[in-house]
Amino acid sequence: MAETFRKSKVEHYISMLTLRRDTLKQQLERAEFDGQREYLQGQLSAIDLIVNEIASEFALDLSHPKSKSHHGEE
C-alpha cells in the first residue's frame, strides 16, 4: 500500500509540473512575453527534463496521461 501511495504522490507531482509546463507554453505564444522568451524556453526545458527523469526513476508510462484533474481525484 505504501508503494501505491508513493506512486500516487509522484503522479500528482508530475501533473502539477505538467500544468506549469502548459502555462509556460501559453506564455510563449503571447506577444507580451516576447522579452522573456529565452527564460521561458529554459524553464520549459527544465520542466521537461525533470518530468522525464522522474518518469524514468519511477518507471512511469507518460504516454497515457490520466484525467486532467489536478485535485488528486482518482
N, C-alpha and C positions, 0 to 999 in steps of 0.2 A: 504494500500500500504506500509506503514512503516513496518508493521509486515512481509510482504513478503521480503522487503529489508533486514531486520534484519536476517530473516531465511536464505536468500541467503548468507549473510556475515558469518553466523555461519557455513553453509555448506562448504563455501570456506575455512574457518579456519580449519575445520576437514579434508578437502582434503589436506591441507598443512601438517597437523600433520601426515596424512597417508603416505604422501611422505617421511617425516622424518623417520617414522616407517619402511618403506620399505628399506630405506638406511641403517638403523641400522641392519636390518635382513641380508642384503647383507654383511655388515661388519662382522657380527658374523660368516658367512660362510667362511671368508677368513683367512688364516693362519697368515698373518702379524698382525692381530688384536687379536691374542690369549692372549697377555699380558693385553689387555683391556677388556677381555670377561665379567668380573663381572660388570664393569662400563657400558658397552653397554647393558647388560641384565637389569640393573637398569633403564637406560634411556628408554629402550623398555617398561618395566613395567609401568613407569611413564606416558609415552605417551598413553598406553592402558587405564590407569586409567582416564586420562584427557578426552580422546575421549568418554569413556563410561559415565562419569559424564556430559559432555556437551550434549550428545545424550539424556540422561535421563532428564536433566533440560529443554531441548527444545523439548522433545517428538519427536525425530527424529528416523526414521527407518533406521538403518545402514545395514540391511540385503540385500538391493538392491542398491548398490552404483551407483552413476551417472557415466557418462563417465569419463575416466581417464584424461580429460583435466584439467590442473591446471592454466588456463588463465582466469578464470571467465566467460567462454562462456557457455551459456545455451540456 
